[in-house]
């Protein structure tokens, strides 16, 4: 699938609808929500390091004007900064969710396995008001963002700056519970989420999960399953498979039964333990599902290396949320392009996407000019 076809899946009329619904352009004439969306996206796709200065200069680019469908917008970096800090982030949240659904369907991954995890971006303590610290370094503060991926693409993201969200028990529970995109789906996560209350909430919401639990996780065993034959492709050996009730602090028993599958990692001999509300799956299938969690680690590496998510152009939470949503949108486009065109590397996929987009815009500009650049003189105005 070409970049032109891929971008064509995002209807312009839906952008206009979201603008009206979220009132993102209330009392704004120049840097509209759609222009900011396209400016950040174009900057992420075409620049090694996105900054306010980069966006200020991209506004003068003929290719961007054609991409955004505008004649001319002049704005200094401080105006762009102020707009990103105050713009309604819900416009970008809804846009991200819409774009995920479009491309999730295009990739035929509606029933794919989901993965969830969190990562951090550090910033100097003197530049921000919040006090989230992941560690003992007092000169730094962190922004935490938790992400759920469904299949190849990110489907949900939340940004945290409050201390309580340092705990994955709090952050991942907040991300996953009542998440409509994960209903009737299987989500995989690491041992950061261990609260029995969260397991109960996920089960009550018809969200199936496979997580990693502590080796001494207490379970009142109701039944033991027979250990099946080991598949050749498995990298672990199952040693125990029991089902029963878990206990909260204070000896309160869970309403639902859960399954604890113990295993040994073949390569290292290290014991590992999985917990799940999938009571009837093969034990080796449970281990294989957990192994898919690694895909989200690869995703974090991709957005940090190739979309520069560690560089914050805004230090206000609203602006950070806008940039994180935009990072997820850019990632969806590149990842969908990569998968649909069977491209191996992330770097090459992003480069080919950029080249195709560049060629498409040049072609449209040449056509618009009729071979004569004076016919589209407004595109060349960089004053």
C-alpha positions as CSV (number, residue, x, y, z in Angstrom):
1,X,0.0,0.0,0.0
2,X,1.3,3.4,-1.0
3,X,1.6,6.4,1.4
4,X,-1.1,8.2,-0.7
5,X,-3.5,5.3,-0.2
6,X,-2.6,5.0,3.5
7,X,-3.2,8.7,4.2
8,X,-6.4,8.5,2.1
9,X,-7.9,6.4,4.9
10,X,-8.1,9.4,7.1
11,X,-11.1,11.4,5.8
12,X,-10.8,15.2,5.9
13,X,-14.5,15.5,6.8
14,X,-13.8,13.5,10.0
15,X,-11.0,16.0,11.0
16,X,-13.6,18.8,10.5
17,X,-16.2,16.9,12.5
18,X,-13.7,16.4,15.5
19,X,-12.7,20.0,15.3
20,X,-16.4,21.0,15.7
21,X,-17.2,18.4,18.4
22,X,-14.2,19.2,20.6
23,X,-14.4,23.0,19.9
24,X,-10.7,22.9,19.4
25,X,-10.8,26.1,17.3
26,X,-12.8,28.2,19.6
27,X,-11.6,31.8,19.1
28,X,-8.7,30.6,16.9
29,X,-8.4,31.5,13.2
30,X,-4.8,30.7,12.3
31,X,-3.3,27.8,14.1
32,X,-6.4,25.5,13.9
33,X,-6.5,22.0,15.4
34,X,-6.2,20.5,11.9
35,X,-3.2,22.7,11.0
36,X,-1.4,21.9,14.3
37,X,-2.2,18.2,13.8
38,X,-0.7,18.2,10.3
39,X,2.2,20.5,11.4
40,X,3.3,18.1,14.2
41,X,2.8,15.0,12.0
42,X,4.8,16.5,9.1
43,X,7.6,17.5,11.5
44,X,7.8,14.1,13.0
45,X,7.9,12.3,9.7
46,X,10.4,14.7,8.1
47,X,12.8,15.7,10.9
48,X,15.3,13.9,13.0
49,X,14.5,16.0,16.0
50,X,11.2,17.9,16.3
51,X,11.3,21.3,18.0
52,X,9.3,24.5,18.0
53,X,11.9,26.1,15.7
54,X,11.6,23.3,13.3
55,X,7.8,23.6,13.2
56,X,8.1,27.4,12.8
57,X,10.2,26.9,9.6
58,X,8.2,24.0,8.3
59,X,5.2,26.4,8.2
60,X,7.0,28.1,5.3
61,X,7.6,25.0,3.3
62,X,5.8,24.6,0.0
63,X,5.5,20.9,0.6
64,X,3.9,21.4,4.0
65,X,1.5,24.0,2.6
66,X,0.4,21.4,0.0
67,X,0.2,18.7,2.6
68,X,-1.9,20.8,4.9
69,X,-4.0,22.3,2.1
70,X,-3.3,25.9,3.2
71,X,-2.2,29.0,1.4
72,X,-0.1,30.6,4.1
73,X,0.2,30.6,7.8
74,X,2.9,32.7,9.6
75,X,3.5,31.9,13.2
76,X,6.5,32.3,15.4
77,X,7.8,29.4,17.6
78,X,6.4,31.0,20.8
79,X,2.9,31.1,19.2
80,X,3.2,27.4,18.3
81,X,4.3,26.6,21.8
82,X,1.4,28.5,23.4
83,X,-1.1,26.8,21.1
84,X,0.2,23.3,21.9
85,X,0.2,24.1,25.6
86,X,-3.5,25.3,25.6
87,X,-5.1,23.4,22.7
88,X,-7.8,20.9,23.6
89,X,-5.9,17.6,23.9
90,X,-9.1,15.7,23.6
91,X,-9.1,16.5,19.9
92,X,-5.8,14.6,19.5
93,X,-7.0,11.8,21.8
94,X,-10.1,11.2,19.7
95,X,-8.1,11.5,16.5
96,X,-5.6,8.9,17.7
97,X,-8.4,6.5,18.6
98,X,-10.1,7.0,15.2
99,X,-6.9,6.4,13.3
100,X,-6.1,3.3,15.3
101,X,-9.5,1.8,14.5
102,X,-9.1,2.6,10.8
103,X,-5.7,1.0,10.5
104,X,-6.4,-1.9,12.9
105,X,-9.2,-2.9,10.6
106,X,-7.0,-2.4,7.5
107,X,-4.4,-4.7,9.0
108,X,-7.2,-7.2,10.0
109,X,-6.0,-7.2,13.6
110,X,-9.3,-6.6,15.3
111,X,-8.9,-9.8,17.4
112,X,-5.1,-9.6,17.9
113,X,-3.3,-10.1,21.2
114,X,-2.8,-6.9,23.2
115,X,0.4,-5.9,25.2
116,X,0.7,-3.3,27.9
117,X,3.6,-1.6,29.6
118,X,5.0,1.8,30.7
119,X,8.1,3.9,30.1
120,X,9.5,7.2,31.2
121,X,10.8,10.5,29.7
122,X,13.2,12.5,32.0
123,X,13.2,16.3,32.3
124,X,15.2,18.7,34.6
125,X,13.4,19.3,37.9
126,X,13.8,23.0,37.6
127,X,11.7,23.1,34.4
128,X,8.5,21.5,35.7
129,X,6.1,21.7,38.7
130,X,5.4,18.1,39.4
131,X,7.4,15.7,41.6
132,X,7.3,12.3,39.9
133,X,10.7,10.6,40.4
134,X,11.6,7.1,39.3
135,X,14.7,6.6,41.5
136,X,16.8,8.8,43.7
137,X,18.1,11.4,41.3
138,X,16.7,14.6,42.7
139,X,17.7,16.8,39.7
140,X,15.3,15.0,37.3
141,X,11.6,14.5,37.1
142,X,9.8,12.0,35.0
143,X,6.8,11.9,32.7
144,X,5.4,8.4,32.6
145,X,3.3,7.1,29.7
146,X,1.6,3.8,29.7
147,X,0.7,2.2,26.4
148,X,-1.5,-0.7,25.2
149,X,-0.8,-2.2,21.8
150,X,-3.4,-4.3,19.9
151,X,-1.6,-6.4,17.3
152,X,1.0,-4.2,15.6
153,X,-0.4,-0.8,16.6
154,X,-0.8,1.3,19.8
155,X,-4.5,1.4,20.8
156,X,-4.4,3.3,24.1
157,X,-2.1,5.7,25.9
158,X,-2.2,7.6,29.1
159,X,0.3,10.3,30.4
160,X,1.1,10.5,34.1
161,X,3.0,13.1,36.2
162,X,1.5,12.3,39.7
163,X,3.6,10.4,42.2
164,X,1.1,7.6,42.7
165,X,1.4,6.5,39.1
166,X,5.0,5.5,39.6
167,X,3.5,2.2,40.7
168,X,2.6,0.0,37.8
169,X,-0.2,-1.5,39.9
170,X,-1.9,2.0,39.7
171,X,-0.8,3.0,36.2
172,X,-1.6,-0.2,34.3
173,X,-4.8,-0.7,36.2
174,X,-5.9,2.8,35.2
175,X,-4.9,2.1,31.5
176,X,-6.5,-1.3,31.2
177,X,-9.6,-1.5,33.4
178,X,-12.9,-0.5,31.5
179,X,-10.9,-0.2,28.3
180,X,-13.5,-0.9,25.7
181,X,-10.9,-1.7,23.0
182,X,-9.7,-4.7,25.1
183,X,-13.1,-6.3,25.7
184,X,-13.2,-9.9,24.7
185,X,-9.5,-9.6,24.0
186,X,-6.3,-11.0,25.6
187,X,-3.9,-8.5,27.1
188,X,-0.4,-9.4,28.2
189,X,1.6,-7.5,30.8
190,X,4.7,-7.9,33.0
191,X,4.8,-8.4,36.8
192,X,4.3,-4.7,37.6
193,X,0.5,-5.4,37.8
194,X,-0.1,-7.8,40.6
195,X,-3.1,-6.5,42.6
196,X,-5.9,-9.0,43.0
197,X,-8.4,-6.2,42.8
198,X,-7.1,-5.4,39.2
199,X,-7.4,-9.1,38.2
200,X,-11.0,-9.1,39.4
201,X,-11.8,-5.8,37.6
202,X,-10.3,-7.1,34.3
203,X,-12.2,-10.4,34.7
204,X,-15.5,-8.6,35.5
205,X,-15.0,-6.5,32.4
206,X,-14.5,-9.5,30.1
207,X,-10.8,-8.7,29.6
208,X,-8.7,-11.8,29.5
209,X,-5.0,-11.5,30.6
210,X,-1.7,-13.3,30.9
211,X,0.7,-11.7,33.4
212,X,3.8,-12.6,35.3
213,X,3.5,-13.1,39.0
214,X,5.8,-13.7,41.9
215,X,7.1,-17.2,42.5
216,X,5.4,-17.3,46.0
217,X,2.0,-16.1,44.7
218,X,-0.5,-17.7,47.1
219,X,-3.4,-19.6,45.6
220,X,-5.9,-21.9,47.3
221,X,-5.7,-24.7,44.8
222,X,-9.0,-26.1,43.6
223,X,-7.5,-28.2,40.8
224,X,-4.3,-29.2,39.1
225,X,-4.0,-29.6,35.3
226,X,-2.1,-32.3,33.5
227,X,1.1,-30.9,32.0
228,X,0.9,-31.3,28.2
229,X,3.6,-32.4,25.8
230,X,6.2,-29.7,25.2
231,X,6.1,-28.1,21.7
232,X,9.5,-28.0,19.9
233,X,9.3,-24.2,19.6
234,X,8.8,-23.6,23.3
235,X,11.7,-21.9,25.2
236,X,10.3,-22.9,28.7
237,X,9.4,-26.1,30.4
238,X,6.2,-26.2,32.4
239,X,6.5,-27.6,35.8
240,X,3.2,-26.9,37.5
241,X,-0.3,-25.8,36.4
242,X,-2.8,-25.1,39.2
243,X,-6.2,-23.3,39.4
244,X,-7.8,-21.7,42.4
245,X,-8.7,-18.6,44.4
246,X,-6.3,-15.8,45.2
247,X,-6.4,-13.8,48.5
248,X,-6.3,-10.1,49.0
249,X,-4.6,-8.5,51.9
250,X,-6.7,-9.3,55.0
251,X,-7.5,-12.8,53.7
252,X,-10.3,-11.7,51.4
253,X,-10.8,-14.3,48.7
254,X,-11.2,-13.4,45.1
255,X,-14.6,-14.0,43.5
256,X,-13.1,-15.7,40.4
257,X,-10.6,-18.5,40.1
258,X,-7.3,-17.9,38.5
259,X,-4.6,-20.1,37.0
260,X,-0.9,-20.1,38.0
261,X,1.4,-21.8,35.6
262,X,5.0,-22.4,36.8
263,X,7.9,-23.0,34.4
264,X,11.6,-22.9,34.0
265,X,13.4,-20.9,31.3
266,X,15.4,-23.5,29.3
267,X,18.3,-21.2,28.4
268,X,19.0,-19.9,31.9
269,X,17.3,-22.4,34.3
270,X,15.5,-19.4,35.9
271,X,12.0,-20.2,37.3
272,X,9.1,-18.1,36.0
273,X,5.5,-17.9,36.9
274,X,2.5,-16.8,34.9
275,X,-1.0,-15.8,36.1
276,X,-4.1,-15.8,33.9
277,X,-7.9,-15.9,33.9
278,X,-7.7,-18.2,30.8
279,X,-8.7,-21.4,32.5
280,X,-8.9,-23.8,29.6
281,X,-5.9,-22.8,27.3
282,X,-2.9,-25.2,26.9
283,X,-0.2,-24.2,29.4
284,X,2.4,-23.8,26.7
285,X,0.0,-21.5,24.9
286,X,-0.1,-19.4,28.0
287,X,3.7,-19.2,28.0
288,X,3.7,-18.3,24.3
289,X,1.2,-15.6,24.8
290,X,3.3,-14.0,27.5
291,X,6.3,-14.1,25.2
292,X,4.5,-11.7,22.8
293,X,4.8,-9.0,25.5
294,X,8.3,-8.3,24.1
295,X,6.8,-6.6,21.1
296,X,5.9,-3.5,23.3
297,X,9.6,-3.2,24.3
298,X,10.5,-3.1,20.7
299,X,7.8,-0.5,20.1
300,X,9.2,1.7,22.9
301,X,12.7,1.4,21.3
302,X,11.2,2.4,17.9
303,X,9.5,5.6,19.1
304,X,12.5,6.7,21.2
305,X,15.0,6.1,18.4
306,X,13.0,7.1,15.3
307,X,10.2,9.4,16.6
308,X,12.3,11.2,19.4
309,X,9.6,10.8,22.0
310,X,12.3,11.5,24.7
311,X,12.5,15.1,23.4
312,X,9.6,17.2,24.9
313,X,8.7,20.3,23.0
314,X,6.3,21.3,25.8
315,X,6.8,21.1,29.5
316,X,3.1,21.5,30.3
317,X,1.1,18.4,30.8
318,X,-1.5,19.4,28.2
319,X,1.3,19.9,25.6
320,X,3.0,16.7,26.6
321,X,-0.3,14.8,26.1
322,X,-0.7,16.4,22.6
323,X,2.8,15.3,21.6
324,X,2.4,11.8,22.9
325,X,-0.9,11.4,21.0
326,X,0.8,12.7,17.9
327,X,3.7,10.3,18.4
328,X,1.2,7.4,18.6
329,X,-0.5,8.6,15.4
330,X,2.9,8.9,13.5
331,X,3.8,5.4,14.8
332,X,0.6,3.9,13.5
333,X,1.2,5.3,10.1
334,X,4.8,4.0,9.9
335,X,4.0,0.6,11.5
336,X,1.0,0.1,9.2
337,X,3.1,1.1,6.1
338,X,5.8,-1.3,7.3
339,X,3.5,-4.3,7.8
340,X,1.4,-3.8,4.6
341,X,4.6,-3.5,2.5
342,X,6.5,-6.2,4.3
343,X,9.4,-4.0,5.2
344,X,11.9,-5.5,7.7
345,X,13.4,-2.5,9.5
346,X,11.8,0.4,11.3
347,X,14.4,2.9,10.1
348,X,13.9,1.8,6.4
349,X,10.1,1.8,6.8
350,X,10.2,5.4,8.1
351,X,12.7,6.5,5.3
352,X,10.6,4.9,2.6
353,X,7.4,6.6,4.0
354,X,9.1,10.0,4.0
355,X,10.4,9.5,0.4
356,X,7.0,8.5,-0.9
357,X,5.3,11.4,0.9
358,X,8.0,13.8,-0.5
359,X,7.6,12.5,-4.0
360,X,3.8,12.7,-3.8
361,X,3.9,16.3,-2.7
362,X,6.4,17.3,-5.3
363,X,4.3,15.7,-8.0
364,X,1.2,17.5,-6.8
365,X,3.0,20.8,-6.7
366,X,4.3,20.3,-10.2
367,X,0.8,19.5,-11.4
368,X,-0.6,22.5,-9.6
369,X,2.0,24.7,-11.3
370,X,1.3,23.3,-14.7
371,X,5.1,23.3,-15.1
372,X,5.2,27.0,-14.2
373,X,6.1,27.7,-10.5
374,X,4.6,31.2,-10.8
375,X,1.1,29.6,-11.0
376,X,1.5,28.6,-7.3
377,X,3.5,31.5,-6.1
378,X,1.9,31.4,-2.7
379,X,3.7,28.1,-2.0
380,X,7.1,29.8,-2.3
381,X,6.5,32.7,0.0
382,X,8.9,32.2,3.0
383,X,8.8,35.8,4.3
